[in-house]
Amino acid sequence: MLEKNNKKLINAWSSFDWANSVYNLIVTTAIFPIYYLTTTQAVYGGEMVRFFNISIKNSVLYSFAISFSFLIIVFISPILSGIADYGGLKKQFMQFFTYLGSLSCIGLYFFTGENVEYGIACSILASIGYAGSLVFYNGFLPEVASNEFMDKVSAKGFSMGYIGSVVLLVVNLLLFQKPELFGFENGGSATRFGFILVGIWWIGFSQISFSYLKDRGKRKKITWDILGHGIKELKKVFKTVKSKLAMSRFLTSFFLYSMGVQTVMLLAPLFADKEIGLGADEMIIVVLIIQIIAIGGAYFFAFLSKLKGNGFAISTTLIIWIFVCIAGYFLKDKITFYALAAFLGFVMGGIQSISRSTYSKLIPTETKDTASFFSFYDITEKLAIVIGSLSYGLIDQLTGSMRNSMLFMSIFFIGGFVLLQLANLKKNME
């Protein structure tokens, strides 16, 4: 049994964000997408690449790969979470996905552009590892913090993730800009070495969390009955969600605005490269600014939620997100992009942190199978990413412009904002 609100335990739990957020920033946001575009364009002489003898635009292939990885998580998450809760294996599954993701990151070192199938496979496995570990990591939140501290603890986790990411991103920036100082032939080989650093960082620092977090209850033998337990538990969670109007409306709102949030975050580097013309080193600097501002954003919106309520805090972020998407359509120069990126960073930290803690507060206090509840939450988010990134890629493919994709994302935020008002969180969370 974990001791709630224990400072050492909270720090240990939060350190997992420090460990795995380097993947989310460096591999999915700052470096790998641009490295992927640059290397594939150099090998194939343009945007069109050959993927298992199919000709496809490189940016579209990447967005579809991200969608596919999250779709896999949607299918396996309910089974795994049921096993984790019922079999007392939540921590072990968290470890398995951590090792899968981090080793896949290390494997990206061998991606050089012509082996595009291998590069996409590694990026998919790394994405599965990252997303899968978060299901069980988030499931520990109600076990380490009581309701009144969840906003602050959730914000602490995200903030530690942003800080850790910035530290390793600075190292990668130095490697990229001054490769000769570190014994590399060029920026490309230094960038590839950066993927190894991400994997080692992820594995190494996650051991802090693993040493403190413990599964609740006795471990049980895995049988065929337990394999179906996750589906049964997910059905129970669905019934609970349906019976609680505020919870169901919040999750529907969360589903809609997550289509926009996660898609914009995942595919912003491709937008910056193709529509604004940002170079790799410029993009890294922009991402650094975003991460630093996101730290302040996470704590600001935790404070705002305490002052005005979770619903008000999330609604404020959604209004800013709508502005970001509409403004993105009209972006022409780098200076304006930097300014818009600052707004994106501010709300990025806020909306992720407050959404997680809001859902934790809506879970019935007597609940023991938290992994199943967070599996449902995770499925909602991952399905949103699948639909959002597919929409982004299809609009890009059909219209030939990511600006249209960016504008389309605002529809998801508007829908999420409207449904959030109907949830009346302030009344239902008192």
N, C-alpha and C positions, 0 to 999 in steps of 0.2 A: 504493500500500500504506500503510495507516494504522499508526502506531506505537502499539502497545498500551501502556496505563498511562501515556501521556503526559499530564501534568497539564493542559496547555492544551487538548488534544483532549477529555479527559474533561469539563472545564468547558464546552467548546463543545457537546458532545453533551448534557450535562445541561441546558444553557440552553434546549433545545427544550421540556423539561417546563415551564420558567419561562414560555415563550411560549404554549404551547397549553393549559395547565391552567386558564387564566382562563376558557376556554370551558366546560370541564367543571364548574367551580365556579359561575360567574356565570350562564351560560345554561341549563345542564341541572339545576343543583342549587338555587341560592339565589334567583335573581331571575325568570328567564323563566317557570318553572312557575306561580309565584304571580301574576305579571303576566298570564299567559295565563288562569288561572282567574278573576281579578278582572274583566278586560276582557270575557271571553265571558259571564260571569254578568250583567254590567251591560247588555250589548247584548241578550241573549236572555231576561233576566229570570229566570234560574235555571240549574240545572246542565245541562239539555238544550240542545244546540246543533244547528244544521242544517249538515251537512257534505255537500256535493253532494246536497242534498235528502234526506239520510238523517238521521233524528233519533237522536242518540247522546249519552251522558253525557260531559261535557267531559274529566273525568279519564281515562275509559276510552279516548276518542279519542287523548289524548296518549300513554298507555301503548302503544296499538297503533301509533302513528306511530313511536315509538322502536323498537319491535320490527321494523317494516318497514324502517327505515334500516339496522339491523344485518343484516337478512336480505339486503339488497342487497350489503353488504360480503362476506357469506359467499359469494355467487355470483361476485363479480368479483375477490376477493382472490387466489385461486390462479392465475388467468390473469395478473394484474398482477405478482405476486411472481416468477413464472417469467420474464416479460419483463425485470423489474428485475435479476434475478441474471444471466440468460443474456445479456441485451443491455447490461449495464452501466448500467442506468438507475434504480437504487434511489433515488439522491438526487433525480432528476427527478420521480419519482412522489411522493416525500415532499413536494416543492415543490408539485406540482399539487394534491394533496389539502389541503395547508395553505391555498393560495389559495382553493380552493373553499369550505372551511369558514369561513374568516375573512370572505370577501365575503358569504356567506350570513348570517353574524352581523350584518354591517352592514345587510343587507336587512331584518332584523327590526325596524329602526327604523320601517318603514312599516306594521307590523302594529298595528292599533288595535282589534281585537275583532270587528268585523263581517266583515272579510275573513279568516275563519278558515281557508279553504282556502290562502290565500297564506301565512299564519303557519305552518301545519303544513308546507307545502312547504319554506319556509326552514329550519325546525327540522330537517326530514329531511335536507336538503342539508348543513347545518352538521354534523349528526351523522355523515354519511357522510364529510365532509372530515376530521373529527377522528379517527374510527376508522380511516380509510384511511391517514392519515399515520402513525399509530402502528405499523402493520404494518412499515413500512420503517424507522422510527425504532428500534423494538425490534430489528430485524434488524442494526443497527449495533453493538449491545451486545457481542456476542462479538468484534467487530473493534476495539473501543476498550479492552477490559479482559480480562485473563487470568482464569482460574477463581478464583484466590484473592482477587481484588479485586471480583468481580462483585456480591456482596451489597452491599458498601459503595458501589460506583458506582451500582447500581440504586437504592439508598436515597437517594443524593445527588440523583439525577434527580427522584425523587418529592418529596423535601424542597424542592428548588428550585421545583418546581411549586406546592407548598403555600404557600411564602413569597410567590412572585409573585402567586398568586391572592388572598392576604390583602391585599397592597398595593392591587391594583385594586379589590377588594371594599370596602375602606375608602373609597376614592374614590367608588364607587357609592353607598355608604351615606350619605355626606355630600351627594351630589347628591339622593338621595331624601328625606332628612330636611330639608334646607335648599335647596330648589330656587330660591327667590327670590334667594338670594345669588349664584347662578350665571346668573341671567337667564332661568330657566324659569318658565312659568306655574303648573305644578303638579308633583307627584311623578311622574305618569304620563309627561309629556314628558321629565322628567329621566331616568326609567328607560329610556325608548326611546333616549335619547342614550348611555346606558351600553352598549347593544349595539354602537354604533359604536366606542366606546372599546375594547371587547373585540376587535373585528375588527382595529383598527389595532395594538393591542398584539401580537396574535397574528402578524400579518404582519411587524411591525417587529423583534421580538426573535428570530423564527425565522431571520433573516438571519445571526445569529451562528453558528448550527449549519451553515447552508448554506455559509458561507465556509470552514469547516474540514473538514467531512465530504466524503470523496471516494469514488467508486465503485471497486471492485476490478476490475482487468482492463480490456481495451479495449472501447469501445462497439461494438456490432454492429448492423447494419441489421435493422430489424424486418420479418420476413416472416411468412407464414401458418404456417410450421413453428414459429417462435418463439412464436406465439400459443398453440399447443398445448403448448408446453414447460412451462408452469406446471402443467398438469394432470398431465403425465408426472412432473414433479418432486414434485408432491404425492403421487402414488402411491408414489414412492420413499421419501418421508418416512414415509408410512403403513406401508410394509413395515419400515422401520427401527424405528418405534415398536412395531409388533407383535412384532418380534424381541427387543426389550428390555423385559423384564417390568416393571422399576421405572419406566421411562418411560411405558409404557402405563397402568399403574395410577395413576401420578401425574396423567396427563392426564385420566383418567376421574374421579378425585377432583376435579381442578381444574374440570372441566366441571360437576360437581354443585354444588360450593360457589360457583362463579361465578354460577350461576342466582340464588343468594341475595344474594351480595355486590353485584353490579352492579344488580340490581333494587331492592334496599333503598336504595342510594345514589341511583339515578335518581329514585325515586318517593317518597322520604322527605319532600320539601317538600309534596307533595300530601297525604300522611298528616298532617303537622303542621298544615296549613291546615284540613283537613276534620274530623279526629278530635280534635285538641287545641285548635284555635281560635287558632293563632299568627298574628299579623299579619305583614305583609311585613318591617317593620323588626325585629321580634323574631326572625324566621327568619334574617335576615341576620346578626344578632348570634350566634345559635346556630351558624350555619355558620362564622363567624369562629373561634369556640371550637373547633369540630371540626377546622378546618384547622391551627390552632396546635398542638393536641394530636397531630394526625396526623404532624407533623414529628418530634416526639419518638418516636412509635410506630414510624415507619420506621427510625430509628436504633436504637431499643431492640431490635426484632426482628432487625435485622441483627447486633447484638451477641449476642443470644440464639442465633441460628443458628450463630455462630462458636463459642459456648460449648457448646451442646448439640446442634447439627445442624439442618439445614433442616426436617426432618420434625417435630422437636419444636416448633420455632418456629411453623410453620403450624398444627399441632395445637392449640397454645395459643390462637392467634387464633380457630380454629373453635369452641372451647368458649365463648369470650366472645361470638362471633356468635350461637350458639344461645341464650345467655342474653338477648342483646339482642332477638331475635325473639319469644321467649316473654314477656319483660317488656313488649314493645311492645303485645301484645294486651291487657294489663291497665292500660295507661297511662290516667290520668284528668286529671292536672293538669300545668301547664306546668313546675313545679319538677322533677318527676320526669322529664319529657321532657328537660330540660337535662342532668340527671345521666346519663341513658341516652345522650344525644348525645355526651357526653364519652367513654363507653366505645366508642361507634361510631367516633369519630375516632381513638382509640388503635389499634384493630385495622384500621381502613381503610388507614392508612399502611403498617402491617406486612404485611398479607396480599397487597397488590398488589405491593409491592417484592420480598418474599421469593419469591412465586410466579414472577415474571419471572426472577429470578436462579437459582432452582432449575432451571427449564426450560433456561436457558442452560448450566448445568453438565452437564445430561443429554445435550445435543447432542454427538455424536461430535467429538472434537478436530480430526479431519482434514477436517471439513465446510467447504466453501467457499460453498455456496448457503444462507447463513443466512436470507435473506428467505423462502425456501420453508419452512424449518423454523418461522419465526415466523409465516408465513402460516397454517400448520397450527395453531399455538398460538392465533392470532387467530381462526380459524374456530371452534375449540373454544369460545373465550370468547364470541364473538358469537352462536353458536347457543344458548349458555347464556342469554344476555341475551334473545334472542328468546323462548325457552320460558318463562323466568322472568317477563318482563314481561307476556307473554300470559296466563300463569297468574294473575298478580297482578290484571290487568285483568278477566279472566273471573270470578274469585272475587268481586271488587268488584261486578261487574255482577249476578251471580247472588244474592249475599247482601246487597248494599247496604251492606257495611261493609269498610273497608280493614283493620280489626283482624284479620279472618279471613285476609286475604291475608298480613299480616305473620306470623301464627302458622304459616301454611302454609310460609313460607320456611324455617323451622327444619328441615323435613324434608330440604331440600337440603344444609344444613350437616351434619346428622347422617350422611347418606349419604356425603358427602365425607370426613368424619372417619374413618369405618369403612374406606373404601377406601385412604385415605392410610396407615393403619397396615399394610395389606397390601403397600404399595409398598416398605417397609423401606428408606427413602432413606438412612439413616445407613450401612448396609452397602454400598449400591450407589453411593454418591458418594464413598467413601474413595479 
